[in-house]
Amino acid sequence: MAKRKPERAPAGSVAHYEDGRYYDQAYRRRRHDVRFYVDLALRSGGPVLELGAGTGRVALAIAKAGVDVVGVEPMKPMLERAESRLARLPRGTRERVELRHGDIERLRLRRRFPLVIAPFNVWMHLYSREQIERGFATVRHHLLQDGRFAFDVLLPDPTSMARDPSRRYRGGEVPHPRGGVKYRYSEYFSYDPMTQIETTMMDFEHPTRKSESFCTPLTQRQFFPAELEALLHYNGFAVESHAGDFVGEPITSATESQVVVARLRPTREAARRSST
Ligand SMILES: C[S@@+](CC[C@H](N)C(=O)[O-])C[C@H]1O[C@@H](n2cnc3c(N)ncnc32)[C@H](O)[C@@H]1O
């Protein structure tokens, strides 16, 4: 039987990131993770490399806390939004931030960092094993030997994975950032158990004009906790902590985000050097 290959899922990996203003409005209440990443950044002393920096939600908070940060983001609308937010900050903060256009799978800077982060489900946009391995290779390339790699991904939710893909789940009303019209929001979910990819169709219905209604797909690779630890292990990392939230609570069936801090597994050469 032919093996089903995970698709690169172009629409579902980009559509949600076509409008930086909308992104910032949609996630304006998400603050609980920022403190966690800022604390890690302060403890590392910086500079920090953020992979998938989006609109700068975390990178700018790190800079405001006094730590240098390089933010890498492939989506131009997100990067432009980050640049315009950065431009409004005081000069001292601005000078701590470097924003770059780039992709986790290919990034090669000639620098190493004590902390590499990928906050808020960035890793869920790496769909195939090959993509995930390229992502880990990028982290290894940029991490100092005693540095840390921190990221979070959702805990797979069996209820959501078992949902009928044809069923509409109604949400509330959401204002569009341009014009302030309130759209009726609803979602459809479909999950492919072979590729572990879940697609959420986010449906925005205009209150009066059907032609202005739109639907945004969001495609996310699900990572089961033991699988995630195995992937980290076989890609050269040791898990330092794997928690069920940003304050270190354990993973339970009620967990939303898995929060991982990993280190490089010492190579034989590094182990030999440290024992002599
Ligand atoms: C949910 S957002 C998180 C953004 C930011 N880290 C934050 O915490 O707000 C996921 C981000 O990952 C980015 N992304 C997706 N695939 C990527 C890739 N291959 N390389 C780098 N970033 C990627 C998206 O463009 C998007 O900005």
The ligand as a MOL file (V3000), in Angstrom:
LIG
                    3D

  0  0  0     0  0            999 V3000
M  V30 BEGIN CTAB
M  V30 COUNTS 27 29 0 0 0
M  V30 BEGIN ATOM
M  V30 1 C 1.4300 31.1880 15.7430 0
M  V30 2 S 2.6920 32.1370 14.9760 0 CHG=1
M  V30 3 C 3.8080 32.4930 16.3190 0
M  V30 4 C 4.5590 33.7800 16.0860 0
M  V30 5 C 5.3960 34.2580 17.2720 0
M  V30 6 N 6.4250 33.2980 17.6310 0
M  V30 7 C 4.4960 34.5150 18.4700 0
M  V30 8 O 4.7280 33.8850 19.5040 0
M  V30 9 O 3.5840 35.3280 18.3490 0 CHG=-1
M  V30 10 C 3.6060 30.9420 14.0460 0
M  V30 11 C 4.6710 31.6090 13.1870 0
M  V30 12 O 5.5150 30.6180 12.6300 0
M  V30 13 C 5.8920 31.0650 11.3510 0
M  V30 14 N 6.3900 29.9370 10.5550 0
M  V30 15 C 5.6950 28.9720 9.9350 0
M  V30 16 N 6.5120 28.1580 9.2500 0
M  V30 17 C 7.7770 28.6280 9.4520 0
M  V30 18 C 9.0690 28.2420 9.0010 0
M  V30 19 N 9.2240 27.1840 8.1820 0
M  V30 20 N 10.1390 28.9720 9.3900 0
M  V30 21 C 9.9870 30.0380 10.2240 0
M  V30 22 N 8.7830 30.4390 10.6750 0
M  V30 23 C 7.6910 29.7590 10.2990 0
M  V30 24 C 4.6030 31.6640 10.8180 0
M  V30 25 O 4.8190 32.4600 9.6590 0
M  V30 26 C 4.1140 32.4240 12.0290 0
M  V30 27 O 4.5940 33.7240 12.0670 0
M  V30 END ATOM
M  V30 BEGIN BOND
M  V30 1 1 1 2
M  V30 2 1 2 3
M  V30 3 1 2 10
M  V30 4 1 3 4
M  V30 5 1 4 5
M  V30 6 1 5 6
M  V30 7 1 5 7
M  V30 8 2 7 8
M  V30 9 1 7 9
M  V30 10 1 10 11
M  V30 11 1 11 12
M  V30 12 1 11 26
M  V30 13 1 12 13
M  V30 14 1 13 14
M  V30 15 1 13 24
M  V30 16 1 14 15
M  V30 17 1 14 23
M  V30 18 2 15 16
M  V30 19 1 16 17
M  V30 20 1 17 18
M  V30 21 2 17 23
M  V30 22 1 18 19
M  V30 23 2 18 20
M  V30 24 1 20 21
M  V30 25 2 21 22
M  V30 26 1 22 23
M  V30 27 1 24 25
M  V30 28 1 24 26
M  V30 29 1 26 27
M  V30 END BOND
M  V30 END CTAB
M  END
